[in-house]
Amino acid sequence: MMRNRGPSPARIDREWPYQVALPDDLCTGRSLTLIREFCEKRRLAPRKRLVQAIWPDHRYENWRLYCFTDEASAQAFLDRFPGVMFDPKRDRENGKAQGVWRRTGEYKRLLDLGPLSVPEILRN
């Protein structure tokens, strides 16, 4: 029996091109509830996927992408949850749907971001 996994990563990038990235650790527990309630209240239905961010010092971290069909929805989400706008054509290796996100600058783990916070158990 095959399971429907939803649209392919390439299709998400084409049809939901407005993407907001948040550190994956910030998208759990109470923070996930805040995100879900925000989206339900505004009738937003973003697609979600993961991307691995890699910094020049070779540190890496999973980030969750909230993908929207229109810019206004992505901007409303970004205004509430101050993540990073992610452009799938620019931010992935040559636009590859499965590529990693090559970050610039120095790595810094985010434990709190706006109303979101990493649960205590994941703070190590």
C-alpha positions as CSV (number, residue, x, y, z in Angstrom):
1,M,0.0,0.0,0.0
2,M,1.4,3.4,-1.0
3,R,1.0,6.4,1.2
4,N,0.3,9.8,-0.3
5,R,3.1,12.1,1.0
6,G,1.7,15.2,-0.6
7,P,3.3,17.4,-3.2
8,S,6.9,17.0,-4.2
9,P,9.5,19.5,-3.0
10,A,9.8,20.9,-6.5
11,R,6.1,21.4,-6.8
12,I,6.0,23.1,-3.4
13,D,8.7,25.5,-4.6
14,R,6.7,26.3,-7.7
15,E,3.3,26.6,-6.2
16,W,4.1,27.9,-2.7
17,P,7.1,30.1,-3.5
18,Y,6.8,32.5,-0.6
19,Q,8.6,30.8,2.2
20,V,9.5,31.8,5.8
21,A,12.2,29.8,7.5
22,L,12.3,29.2,11.3
23,P,14.8,27.1,13.3
24,D,13.1,23.7,13.6
25,D,13.6,23.6,17.4
26,L,11.4,26.7,17.6
27,C,8.5,24.9,15.9
28,T,7.7,22.5,18.7
29,G,5.6,22.4,21.8
30,R,3.9,25.7,22.9
31,S,5.5,27.5,19.9
32,L,3.9,25.0,17.4
33,T,0.5,25.7,19.1
34,L,1.0,29.5,18.6
35,I,1.9,29.0,14.9
36,R,-1.1,26.6,14.4
37,E,-3.5,29.0,16.1
38,F,-2.2,32.0,14.1
39,C,-2.7,30.1,10.8
40,E,-6.1,28.7,11.7
41,K,-7.4,32.2,12.8
42,R,-6.3,33.7,9.5
43,R,-7.3,30.7,7.4
44,L,-3.7,30.2,6.2
45,A,-2.7,26.7,5.1
46,P,1.0,26.8,4.5
47,R,2.9,23.8,3.3
48,K,5.7,22.8,5.5
49,R,9.1,21.3,4.7
50,L,12.6,21.1,6.2
51,V,15.8,22.5,4.8
52,Q,19.3,22.0,6.3
53,A,21.1,25.2,6.8
54,I,24.9,25.1,6.7
55,W,27.2,27.9,7.8
56,P,30.8,28.6,6.6
57,D,32.2,27.0,9.7
58,H,30.4,23.8,8.8
59,R,27.9,24.0,11.6
60,Y,24.4,22.9,10.5
61,E,20.9,23.1,11.7
62,N,17.5,22.1,10.5
63,W,15.1,24.9,9.7
64,R,11.4,24.5,8.9
65,L,9.9,26.3,5.9
66,Y,6.4,27.6,6.0
67,C,5.4,27.9,2.4
68,F,2.6,30.2,1.1
69,T,1.0,30.8,-2.3
70,D,0.9,34.5,-1.9
71,E,3.3,37.2,-0.6
72,A,0.7,38.8,1.7
73,S,0.2,35.6,3.7
74,A,3.9,35.0,4.0
75,Q,4.4,38.6,5.1
76,A,1.7,38.4,7.8
77,F,3.3,35.2,9.1
78,L,6.8,36.9,9.1
79,D,5.4,39.9,10.9
80,R,4.1,37.6,13.7
81,F,7.0,35.2,13.8
82,P,10.3,37.0,12.8
83,G,12.0,34.3,10.8
84,V,13.9,34.6,7.5
85,M,12.4,34.9,4.1
86,F,13.7,32.0,2.1
87,D,13.8,32.1,-1.7
88,P,13.9,28.6,-3.1
89,K,15.6,29.7,-6.3
90,R,18.3,31.8,-4.6
91,D,18.9,30.0,-1.3
92,R,19.3,26.4,-2.4
93,E,22.2,25.1,-4.3
94,N,21.4,26.2,-7.8
95,G,17.7,26.0,-7.0
96,K,17.8,22.3,-6.4
97,A,14.6,21.3,-4.5
98,Q,16.6,18.9,-2.4
99,G,19.7,21.2,-1.9
100,V,20.9,22.6,1.3
101,W,20.7,26.3,2.4
102,R,24.2,27.8,2.4
103,R,24.1,30.5,5.1
104,T,26.6,33.3,5.4
105,G,27.9,34.9,8.5
106,E,28.5,33.4,11.9
107,Y,26.3,30.6,13.3
108,K,24.3,31.5,16.4
109,R,21.7,29.2,17.8
110,L,18.4,31.0,18.3
111,L,16.5,29.9,21.5
112,D,13.9,32.7,21.4
113,L,12.5,34.5,18.5
114,G,9.5,36.9,18.9
115,P,6.8,34.9,20.7
116,L,8.5,31.5,20.0
117,S,10.9,29.7,22.3
118,V,12.8,26.5,22.3
119,P,11.4,24.1,24.9
120,E,13.6,23.7,28.0
121,I,14.3,20.0,27.2
122,L,15.9,21.0,23.8
123,R,18.1,23.9,25.1
124,N,21.1,21.7,26.2
